Amino acid sequence: IAEPIEKKKKKSLDALRMRRDFCNGGLACAVVWVSSTCWLLLSLSSPVTA
C-alpha cells in the first residue's frame, strides 16, 4: 500500500531537482550572455588600438 506513495514522492523529488538544475543552468547562461554582451560593448566603444 505504501509503495505507490513512495514512488509518487520520488517522482516529485526528481521533478524538483530537475527544475533546480534548469534554474541553475539558466542563471549560468544569463551570466555568460550578459558578460559577453558587456565585453562586446566595451570592445566596440573603446578606440581600436588593441
C-alpha positions in Angstrom: 0.0 0.0 0.0 2.9 2.4 0.9 4.8 1.6 -2.4 2.8 3.9 -4.8 3.1 6.8 -2.3 6.9 6.4 -2.2 7.0 6.2 -6.0 4.9 9.4 -6.2 7.2 11.1 -3.7 10.3 10.2 -5.6 8.7 11.4 -8.8 8.0 14.8 -7.3 11.5 15.0 -5.8 13.0 14.2 -9.3 10.9 17.0 -10.8 12.1 19.5 -8.1 15.7 18.5 -8.7 15.3 18.9 -12.5 13.7 22.3 -12.1 16.5 23.4 -9.8 19.1 22.2 -12.3 17.3 24.0 -15.0 17.2 27.3 -13.0 20.9 27.0 -12.2 21.7 26.4 -15.9 19.5 29.3 -16.9 21.3 31.6 -14.4 24.7 30.5 -15.7 23.6 31.2 -19.3 22.3 34.6 -18.3 25.6 35.5 -16.6 27.6 34.4 -19.6 25.3 36.2 -22.0 25.4 39.5 -20.0 29.2 39.4 -19.5 29.8 38.6 -23.2 27.5 41.5 -24.2 29.3 43.9 -21.9 32.7 42.8 -23.2 31.4 43.3 -26.8 30.1 46.8 -26.0 33.4 47.7 -24.3 35.5 46.4 -27.1 33.3 48.3 -29.6 33.3 51.6 -27.7 37.0 51.7 -26.9 39.3 53.0 -29.6 40.7 50.3 -31.8 44.3 50.1 -30.5 44.5 46.5 -29.2 
